[in-house]
Amino acid sequence: MTGSQLSSVRAPRRLPWSRQTIGISLGAARAVAVERGDGEVQWVLDGPGVPASEQVTEVMHALLDRLPLAKGLWRRPMVVVALARDFAQQKHLFGFPPLRDRATANALVREGAHRFFRRTAEDLVTSDVEFDENGGPIAAAFNGEMIRVIRGACSSRGIRLVAIVPADSLPTDGATPPSMVDPEIVLAWRAGALAHDPARVRLNALTGDAHGRQISPARVRVAALVSSVSVALALAAPFVSARVVERNARLTHDGLRQREARALATSYELGRVSEALSALADRTSERRSMTQLLAHLAAALPPGSVLTHLQVDSAGGTLIALAPSADGVLKGISESTLIAMPEIVGPVTRETTGSREVERVTVRFAHRMDTLARERQ
């Protein structure tokens, strides 16, 4: 990792209860880290990016090792990592079933990630689903290897990973120091703004704390001290009230009932996901081969006819043909084994093509249901 003037950069002195917030922009060409102070930049760390996903471990560990972390703070540094488009995809989900239950939608996207996002050589880790003002679902997918490396590197150094977000989803509101003109540094600054105010993190991001938060040694010592005092007070107490015992038993019983309710809810959600996936599979299997239908129509038209337009939907379709006789077109289509209820819609006009006269006719038709049923079998 090479960064300019990095040997002289030091984290400013802070009060023990203050918080250090850092934003990281990680791309294929550059990796930039910025500490966001009170409206100003404390320091900037600039270095090479991740040209290939297999090199993310080396780059990420080198970057975190060079961070000028403040010492003597009771609270761990907070970091938000913004990934470039090479490693994070964010998009509206088209063809998504009309689900309003967020848990079911999240499970559907997680199980069918390669259906909704661009296929990559690495596995995909998906975010939660959020809905825009028009009710359209939005989600993000991340390079799974990078996510595991970033979480492990932050955890091993006692850094609190607030979130991993796509760089395109970073909020653009808020003041930016006038000295910032480099786009990569601006992205890292905006990521640091999210670390400073974690409540602004949107749902289409991976929350670092939800996946293995590490407890600092100072907190472990405080917890051990509190536990020792609690044990001493319990041993010194003359007796334990029967009402307290009853209350604890009731709380335990309520906890078991809540766990049972959550298990039933999870089973119900899995059932809904299975139904949604089955519906998607059924819709895929119901599609008729357009090549087969076009060949069948060409054979059904009378000699000397020309098919100029064909539009097909799930119920039927519409065709426009030039033929010596409109009645011949209607009769030929009526004898088809794939088409039902053909009818002429609109006027029949006569046109001259070369040295002969033909009729332009528009026919609306429906699919024959018994033929569709045999195709599915």
The 8 nearest C-alpha neighbors of each residue, nearest first, counted from 0:
[[1, 46, 61, 47, 2, 62, 58, 65],
 [2, 0, 46, 3, 47, 45, 5, 44],
 [1, 3, 45, 46, 5, 44, 4, 0],
 [2, 4, 5, 1, 45, 44, 6, 46],
 [5, 3, 6, 7, 2, 8, 44, 1],
 [6, 4, 8, 3, 7, 2, 44, 65],
 [5, 7, 4, 8, 3, 9, 2, 65],
 [8, 6, 5, 4, 9, 3, 67, 10],
 [9, 7, 5, 6, 4, 10, 67, 42],
 [10, 8, 67, 11, 7, 42, 68, 69],
 [9, 11, 67, 69, 68, 12, 8, 41],
 [12, 10, 9, 13, 69, 41, 67, 8],
 [11, 13, 10, 14, 69, 70, 9, 15],
 [14, 12, 15, 17, 11, 69, 72, 16],
 [13, 15, 17, 16, 12, 72, 71, 18],
 [16, 14, 72, 17, 73, 71, 13, 74],
 [15, 17, 14, 73, 72, 74, 18, 13],
 [18, 16, 14, 15, 13, 19, 72, 74],
 [17, 19, 74, 76, 20, 16, 75, 77],
 [18, 20, 76, 77, 21, 17, 69, 34],
 [21, 19, 77, 194, 195, 34, 76, 35],
 [22, 20, 34, 78, 191, 33, 35, 77],
 [191, 21, 23, 190, 187, 79, 33, 32],
 [22, 24, 32, 80, 187, 31, 81, 25],
 [25, 23, 187, 81, 31, 30, 186, 80],
 [26, 24, 30, 82, 81, 83, 23, 48],
 [27, 25, 83, 48, 29, 28, 30, 49],
 [26, 28, 49, 50, 48, 29, 85, 25],
 [27, 29, 48, 26, 47, 49, 50, 30],
 [48, 30, 28, 47, 26, 46, 27, 31],
 [29, 31, 25, 48, 46, 47, 24, 26],
 [30, 32, 45, 24, 44, 23, 184, 46],
 [31, 33, 23, 44, 22, 43, 187, 24],
 [34, 32, 43, 22, 21, 187, 188, 42],
 [35, 33, 21, 41, 42, 20, 40, 22],
 [34, 36, 40, 191, 20, 21, 41, 39],
 [35, 37, 39, 38, 40, 41, 34, 20],
 [36, 38, 39, 35, 40, 41, 195, 34],
 [39, 37, 36, 35, 40, 176, 174, 175],
 [38, 40, 36, 37, 35, 41, 176, 175],
 [41, 39, 35, 42, 36, 34, 33, 38],
 [40, 42, 34, 36, 35, 39, 43, 10],
 [41, 43, 40, 34, 33, 44, 8, 10],
 [44, 42, 33, 32, 45, 34, 41, 31],
 [43, 45, 32, 31, 2, 33, 42, 46],
 [46, 44, 31, 2, 30, 43, 32, 3],
 [45, 47, 1, 2, 30, 0, 29, 31],
 [48, 46, 29, 30, 28, 0, 49, 1],
 [29, 47, 49, 28, 30, 27, 26, 50],
 [48, 50, 27, 51, 55, 26, 54, 28],
 [51, 49, 27, 48, 28, 52, 54, 26],
 [52, 50, 49, 53, 54, 55, 27, 48],
 [51, 53, 54, 55, 49, 145, 50, 144],
 [52, 54, 51, 55, 56, 144, 49, 145],
 [55, 53, 52, 56, 57, 51, 49, 58],
 [54, 56, 58, 52, 57, 53, 49, 59],
 [57, 55, 59, 54, 58, 148, 60, 53],
 [58, 56, 60, 55, 54, 59, 61, 62],
 [57, 59, 55, 61, 56, 60, 62, 54],
 [60, 58, 62, 56, 61, 57, 55, 63],
 [59, 61, 63, 62, 57, 58, 64, 56],
 [62, 60, 64, 58, 59, 63, 0, 57],
 [61, 63, 59, 65, 60, 64, 58, 66],
 [64, 62, 66, 60, 65, 61, 59, 152],
 [63, 65, 61, 62, 66, 60, 67, 59],
 [64, 66, 63, 62, 67, 61, 5, 44],
 [65, 67, 63, 68, 64, 62, 44, 32],
 [68, 66, 10, 9, 65, 69, 8, 64],
 [69, 67, 66, 10, 70, 76, 19, 9],
 [68, 70, 10, 67, 71, 72, 11, 19],
 [71, 69, 72, 68, 12, 10, 15, 13],
 [70, 72, 15, 73, 69, 14, 13, 74],
 [73, 71, 15, 74, 70, 16, 69, 17],
 [72, 74, 16, 15, 71, 75, 217, 17],
 [75, 73, 72, 18, 16, 76, 17, 15],
 [74, 76, 158, 159, 77, 73, 157, 72],
 [77, 75, 19, 158, 20, 159, 18, 78],
 [76, 78, 20, 159, 194, 160, 21, 19],
 [79, 77, 21, 160, 22, 194, 161, 20],
 [78, 80, 162, 22, 194, 190, 161, 163],
 [79, 81, 23, 163, 24, 22, 164, 82],
 [82, 80, 166, 24, 164, 165, 163, 23],
 [83, 81, 165, 25, 166, 87, 86, 24],
 [84, 82, 26, 166, 85, 86, 87, 25],
 [83, 85, 87, 86, 88, 82, 166, 165],
 [84, 86, 83, 87, 27, 26, 82, 88],
 [85, 87, 142, 84, 83, 141, 82, 88],
 [88, 86, 141, 84, 165, 140, 82, 85],
 [87, 89, 140, 139, 84, 141, 90, 165],
 [88, 90, 139, 138, 140, 87, 165, 91],
 [91, 89, 137, 138, 92, 139, 88, 116],
 [90, 92, 137, 136, 93, 138, 135, 89],
 [91, 93, 136, 137, 95, 90, 115, 94],
 [94, 92, 95, 91, 115, 136, 135, 96],
 [93, 95, 96, 92, 115, 279, 97, 91],
 [94, 96, 93, 92, 97, 136, 98, 115],
 [95, 97, 98, 94, 275, 279, 104, 278],
 [98, 96, 95, 99, 94, 104, 135, 136],
 [99, 97, 100, 96, 104, 103, 101, 95],
 [100, 98, 101, 97, 104, 103, 134, 130],
 [99, 101, 103, 98, 102, 104, 105, 268],
 [102, 100, 104, 103, 99, 105, 128, 98],
 [101, 103, 105, 104, 100, 106, 268, 127],
 [104, 102, 106, 105, 101, 100, 268, 272],
 [103, 105, 101, 107, 102, 106, 108, 100],
 [106, 104, 102, 108, 127, 103, 107, 128],
 [105, 107, 109, 103, 104, 108, 110, 102],
 [106, 108, 104, 110, 105, 109, 272, 111],
 [109, 107, 111, 105, 112, 106, 110, 104],
 [108, 110, 106, 112, 107, 111, 125, 105],
 [109, 111, 107, 108, 112, 106, 113, 105],
 [112, 110, 108, 114, 113, 109, 107, 115],
 [111, 113, 114, 109, 108, 115, 110, 116],
 [114, 112, 116, 115, 111, 118, 117, 123],
 [113, 115, 111, 112, 116, 117, 118, 108],
 [114, 116, 112, 113, 92, 111, 117, 108],
 [117, 115, 113, 114, 112, 118, 140, 88],
 [116, 118, 119, 113, 115, 88, 114, 112],
 [119, 117, 113, 116, 120, 114, 121, 123],
 [120, 118, 121, 117, 122, 123, 142, 113],
 [119, 121, 122, 118, 123, 142, 52, 117],
 [122, 120, 119, 142, 123, 143, 144, 118],
 [121, 123, 143, 142, 120, 124, 119, 144],
 [122, 124, 143, 142, 141, 140, 125, 121],
 [125, 123, 141, 143, 140, 142, 122, 126],
 [126, 124, 140, 139, 109, 141, 123, 127],
 [127, 125, 203, 139, 204, 205, 138, 140],
 [126, 128, 203, 105, 202, 138, 129, 125],
 [129, 127, 138, 137, 105, 203, 136, 126],
 [128, 130, 137, 136, 202, 203, 138, 127],
 [131, 129, 136, 134, 135, 137, 132, 128],
 [132, 130, 134, 135, 133, 136, 129, 137],
 [131, 133, 134, 130, 135, 136, 129, 137],
 [134, 132, 131, 135, 130, 136, 137, 129],
 [133, 135, 130, 131, 132, 136, 99, 129],
 [134, 136, 130, 131, 133, 137, 91, 132],
 [137, 135, 130, 92, 129, 91, 128, 134],
 [138, 136, 91, 129, 128, 90, 130, 92],
 [139, 137, 128, 203, 89, 126, 90, 127],
 [138, 140, 89, 88, 126, 203, 125, 90],
 [141, 139, 125, 88, 124, 87, 123, 126],
 [142, 140, 87, 124, 123, 86, 143, 125],
 [141, 143, 123, 86, 145, 144, 121, 122],
 [144, 142, 123, 146, 122, 124, 145, 141],
 [145, 143, 147, 146, 142, 148, 121, 52],
 [146, 144, 148, 147, 143, 142, 149, 55],
 [145, 147, 143, 149, 144, 148, 150, 142],
 [148, 146, 144, 150, 145, 149, 151, 143],
 [147, 149, 145, 151, 146, 150, 56, 152],
 [150, 148, 152, 146, 151, 147, 145, 153],
 [151, 149, 147, 153, 148, 152, 154, 146],
 [150, 152, 154, 148, 149, 153, 147, 155],
 [153, 151, 149, 155, 154, 150, 148, 60],
 [154, 152, 158, 150, 156, 151, 155, 149],
 [153, 155, 151, 157, 156, 152, 158, 150],
 [154, 156, 152, 153, 157, 151, 158, 213],
 [157, 155, 153, 154, 158, 152, 63, 151],
 [156, 158, 154, 155, 153, 215, 159, 213],
 [159, 157, 153, 76, 156, 75, 154, 160],
 [158, 160, 77, 76, 161, 75, 78, 157],
 [161, 159, 207, 78, 162, 77, 158, 79],
 [160, 162, 207, 79, 78, 206, 159, 208],
 [163, 161, 206, 207, 79, 205, 160, 164],
 [162, 164, 80, 205, 204, 81, 79, 206],
 [163, 165, 204, 81, 166, 162, 82, 80],
 [166, 164, 82, 167, 81, 168, 87, 83],
 [165, 167, 81, 82, 83, 168, 169, 164],
 [168, 166, 165, 169, 83, 84, 89, 164],
 [169, 167, 165, 166, 170, 164, 89, 203],
 [168, 170, 166, 167, 171, 189, 190, 165],
 [171, 169, 172, 168, 189, 173, 193, 199],
 [172, 170, 169, 173, 189, 168, 174, 175],
 [173, 171, 170, 174, 175, 189, 169, 192],
 [172, 174, 175, 171, 170, 192, 189, 38],
 [173, 175, 176, 172, 38, 177, 171, 189],
 [176, 174, 177, 173, 179, 185, 38, 188],
 [175, 177, 178, 179, 39, 174, 38, 40],
 [178, 176, 179, 175, 180, 174, 39, 185],
 [179, 177, 176, 180, 175, 181, 40, 39],
 [180, 178, 177, 176, 181, 185, 184, 175],
 [179, 181, 182, 178, 185, 177, 184, 183],
 [180, 182, 184, 183, 179, 185, 186, 178],
 [183, 181, 185, 184, 180, 186, 179, 187],
 [184, 182, 186, 185, 181, 187, 24, 31],
 [183, 185, 187, 186, 181, 182, 188, 31],
 [184, 186, 188, 182, 183, 187, 189, 181],
 [187, 185, 183, 189, 184, 188, 24, 182],
 [186, 188, 24, 22, 23, 190, 184, 185],
 [189, 187, 185, 191, 186, 190, 22, 33],
 [190, 188, 192, 186, 191, 187, 185, 169],
 [191, 189, 22, 187, 193, 192, 188, 79],
 [22, 192, 190, 21, 194, 188, 189, 193],
 [191, 193, 189, 195, 190, 194, 196, 188],
 [192, 194, 196, 190, 195, 191, 197, 199],
 [195, 193, 191, 197, 192, 79, 196, 20],
 [194, 196, 192, 193, 20, 191, 197, 35],
 [195, 197, 193, 194, 198, 199, 192, 200],
 [198, 196, 199, 193, 194, 200, 195, 161],
 [197, 199, 196, 200, 193, 201, 194, 195],
 [200, 198, 197, 196, 201, 193, 170, 194],
 [199, 201, 198, 197, 193, 202, 204, 162],
 [202, 200, 203, 199, 204, 198, 129, 168],
 [201, 203, 204, 127, 129, 128, 200, 126],
 [204, 202, 126, 138, 127, 201, 139, 128],
 [205, 203, 164, 202, 126, 163, 201, 206],
 [206, 204, 163, 162, 126, 207, 164, 203],
 [207, 205, 162, 208, 209, 161, 204, 163],
 [206, 208, 160, 162, 161, 209, 210, 205],
 [207, 209, 212, 210, 206, 161, 211, 160],
 [210, 208, 207, 206, 211, 212, 205, 161],
 [211, 209, 208, 207, 212, 206, 150, 205],
 [210, 212, 209, 213, 208, 207, 154, 150],
 [211, 213, 208, 210, 214, 209, 154, 159],
 [212, 214, 154, 211, 215, 157, 159, 155],
 [215, 213, 218, 212, 216, 219, 157, 217],
 [214, 216, 218, 217, 157, 213, 219, 75],
 [217, 215, 219, 218, 220, 214, 221, 157],
 [218, 216, 220, 219, 215, 221, 73, 214],
 [217, 219, 221, 220, 215, 216, 222, 214],
 [218, 220, 216, 222, 217, 221, 223, 215],
 [221, 219, 223, 217, 218, 222, 224, 216],
 [222, 220, 218, 224, 223, 219, 225, 217],
 [221, 223, 219, 225, 220, 224, 218, 226],
 [224, 222, 226, 220, 221, 225, 219, 227],
 [225, 223, 221, 227, 226, 222, 220, 228],
 [224, 226, 222, 228, 227, 223, 229, 221],
 [225, 227, 229, 223, 224, 228, 222, 230],
 [228, 226, 224, 230, 229, 225, 223, 231],
 [227, 229, 231, 225, 226, 230, 232, 224],
 [228, 230, 226, 232, 227, 231, 233, 225],
 [229, 231, 233, 227, 232, 228, 226, 234],
 [232, 230, 228, 234, 233, 229, 235, 227],
 [233, 231, 235, 229, 230, 234, 236, 228],
 [232, 234, 230, 236, 231, 235, 229, 228],
 [235, 233, 231, 232, 236, 230, 237, 229],
 [236, 234, 232, 233, 231, 237, 230, 238],
 [235, 237, 233, 234, 238, 232, 239, 231],
 [238, 236, 235, 239, 234, 233, 240, 232],
 [239, 237, 236, 240, 235, 233, 234, 241],
 [240, 238, 241, 237, 243, 236, 244, 242],
 [239, 241, 243, 242, 238, 244, 245, 237],
 [240, 242, 244, 243, 245, 239, 246, 238],
 [241, 243, 245, 240, 244, 246, 239, 247],
 [244, 242, 246, 240, 245, 241, 247, 239],
 [245, 243, 241, 247, 246, 242, 248, 240],
 [244, 246, 242, 248, 243, 247, 241, 249],
 [245, 247, 243, 249, 248, 244, 242, 250],
 [248, 246, 250, 244, 249, 245, 243, 251],
 [247, 249, 251, 245, 246, 250, 252, 244],
 [248, 250, 252, 246, 251, 247, 253, 245],
 [249, 251, 253, 247, 252, 248, 254, 246],
 [252, 250, 254, 248, 249, 253, 247, 255],
 [251, 253, 249, 255, 254, 250, 248, 256],
 [254, 252, 250, 256, 255, 251, 249, 257],
 [255, 253, 251, 257, 252, 256, 250, 258],
 [256, 254, 258, 252, 257, 253, 259, 251],
 [255, 257, 259, 253, 254, 258, 260, 252],
 [256, 258, 260, 254, 259, 255, 261, 253],
 [259, 257, 261, 255, 260, 256, 262, 254],
 [258, 260, 256, 262, 257, 261, 255, 263],
 [259, 261, 257, 263, 258, 262, 264, 256],
 [262, 260, 264, 258, 263, 259, 265, 257],
 [261, 263, 265, 259, 260, 264, 258, 266],
 [264, 262, 266, 260, 265, 261, 267, 259],
 [265, 263, 261, 267, 266, 262, 260, 268],
 [266, 264, 268, 262, 267, 263, 261, 269],
 [265, 267, 263, 269, 264, 268, 262, 270],
 [266, 268, 264, 270, 265, 269, 263, 271],
 [269, 267, 265, 271, 270, 266, 103, 264],
 [270, 268, 272, 266, 271, 267, 265, 273],
 [269, 271, 267, 273, 268, 272, 274, 266],
 [270, 272, 274, 268, 273, 269, 275, 267],
 [271, 273, 269, 275, 274, 270, 107, 103],
 [274, 272, 270, 276, 271, 275, 277, 269],
 [275, 273, 271, 277, 272, 276, 278, 270],
 [274, 276, 278, 272, 277, 273, 271, 279],
 [277, 275, 279, 273, 278, 274, 272, 280],
 [278, 276, 280, 274, 279, 275, 281, 273],
 [277, 279, 281, 275, 276, 280, 274, 282],
 [278, 280, 276, 282, 277, 281, 283, 275],
 [279, 281, 277, 283, 278, 282, 276, 284],
 [282, 280, 278, 284, 283, 279, 277, 285],
 [281, 283, 279, 285, 280, 284, 278, 286],
 [282, 284, 280, 281, 285, 286, 279, 278],
 [285, 283, 281, 282, 286, 280, 375, 287],
 [286, 284, 282, 283, 281, 287, 375, 371],
 [287, 285, 284, 283, 288, 282, 313, 289],
 [286, 288, 289, 285, 292, 371, 291, 284],
 [289, 287, 291, 290, 292, 286, 293, 285],
 [290, 288, 292, 291, 293, 287, 294, 311],
 [289, 291, 293, 288, 292, 294, 295, 287],
 [290, 292, 294, 288, 289, 293, 295, 287],
 [291, 293, 295, 289, 294, 290, 296, 288],
 [294, 292, 296, 290, 295, 291, 289, 297],
 [295, 293, 297, 291, 292, 296, 290, 298],
 [294, 296, 292, 298, 293, 297, 291, 299],
 [297, 295, 299, 293, 298, 294, 292, 300],
 [296, 298, 294, 295, 299, 300, 293, 306],
 [299, 297, 295, 296, 300, 294, 301, 293],
 [298, 300, 296, 331, 297, 332, 295, 301],
 [299, 301, 331, 297, 328, 298, 296, 304],
 [300, 302, 304, 327, 328, 331, 303, 299],
 [303, 301, 304, 300, 322, 323, 305, 298],
 [302, 304, 322, 301, 305, 323, 321, 300],
 [305, 303, 322, 321, 302, 301, 300, 320],
 [304, 306, 321, 320, 307, 322, 303, 300],
 [307, 305, 320, 308, 319, 321, 304, 318],
 [306, 308, 320, 319, 305, 309, 321, 318],
 [309, 307, 319, 318, 306, 310, 320, 317],
 [308, 310, 318, 317, 311, 319, 307, 316],
 [309, 311, 317, 316, 318, 308, 312, 315],
 [312, 310, 316, 315, 317, 309, 313, 314],
 [313, 311, 315, 314, 316, 310, 317, 365],
 [312, 314, 315, 311, 286, 316, 366, 285],
 [315, 313, 312, 365, 366, 316, 311, 364],
 [316, 314, 365, 366, 312, 364, 311, 313],
 [317, 315, 311, 310, 364, 312, 363, 365],
 [316, 318, 363, 310, 362, 309, 364, 311],
 [319, 317, 309, 308, 362, 361, 310, 320],
 [318, 320, 361, 308, 307, 360, 306, 362],
 [321, 319, 306, 305, 307, 360, 359, 322],
 [320, 322, 359, 305, 304, 358, 357, 306],
 [323, 321, 304, 324, 357, 358, 303, 320],
 [322, 324, 357, 358, 303, 304, 325, 356],
 [325, 323, 327, 322, 326, 358, 328, 357],
 [324, 326, 328, 327, 360, 358, 322, 329],
 [327, 325, 329, 324, 328, 330, 331, 323],
 [326, 328, 330, 324, 325, 329, 331, 301],
 [327, 329, 325, 331, 326, 330, 300, 301],
 [328, 330, 326, 332, 327, 331, 333, 325],
 [331, 329, 333, 327, 328, 332, 326, 334],
 [332, 330, 299, 328, 300, 333, 334, 329],
 [331, 333, 335, 329, 334, 330, 299, 328],
 [334, 332, 330, 331, 335, 329, 341, 339],
 [333, 335, 332, 331, 336, 330, 299, 338],
 [336, 334, 332, 333, 337, 338, 299, 331],
 [335, 337, 338, 334, 367, 370, 339, 333],
 [338, 336, 367, 335, 366, 370, 339, 292],
 [339, 337, 366, 367, 335, 365, 336, 364],
 [338, 340, 365, 367, 366, 341, 364, 337],
 [339, 341, 364, 365, 342, 338, 333, 363],
 [342, 340, 364, 363, 339, 333, 362, 329],
 [341, 343, 362, 363, 344, 340, 364, 329],
 [342, 344, 362, 361, 363, 345, 341, 360],
 [345, 343, 361, 362, 342, 363, 346, 360],
 [344, 346, 361, 343, 347, 360, 362, 348],
 [345, 347, 348, 344, 360, 361, 343, 359],
 [346, 348, 360, 359, 358, 345, 349, 325],
 [349, 347, 359, 358, 346, 350, 360, 357],
 [348, 350, 358, 357, 359, 356, 347, 351],
 [349, 351, 357, 356, 358, 352, 348, 359],
 [352, 350, 356, 355, 357, 353, 354, 349],
 [353, 351, 355, 356, 354, 350, 357, 321],
 [352, 354, 355, 351, 356, 350, 357, 321],
 [355, 353, 352, 351, 356, 357, 350, 323],
 [356, 354, 352, 353, 351, 357, 350, 323],
 [355, 357, 351, 350, 352, 349, 358, 323],
 [358, 356, 323, 322, 350, 349, 321, 351],
 [357, 359, 349, 322, 348, 321, 323, 350],
 [360, 358, 321, 348, 347, 320, 349, 357],
 [359, 361, 347, 320, 319, 325, 358, 362],
 [360, 362, 319, 344, 343, 318, 345, 320],
 [363, 361, 343, 342, 318, 317, 344, 341],
 [362, 364, 317, 342, 341, 316, 343, 344],
 [365, 363, 341, 316, 315, 340, 339, 317],
 [366, 315, 364, 339, 338, 314, 340, 316],
 [367, 365, 338, 315, 339, 368, 337, 314],
 [366, 368, 339, 338, 337, 370, 369, 365],
 [369, 367, 371, 370, 366, 372, 337, 339],
 [370, 368, 372, 371, 367, 373, 374, 337],
 [369, 371, 373, 368, 372, 367, 337, 374],
 [372, 370, 368, 374, 369, 373, 375, 367],
 [373, 371, 369, 375, 370, 374, 368, 376],
 [372, 374, 370, 376, 371, 375, 369, 368],
 [375, 373, 371, 376, 372, 370, 287, 285],
 [376, 374, 372, 373, 371, 284, 285, 370],
 [375, 373, 374, 372, 371, 370, 284, 285]]
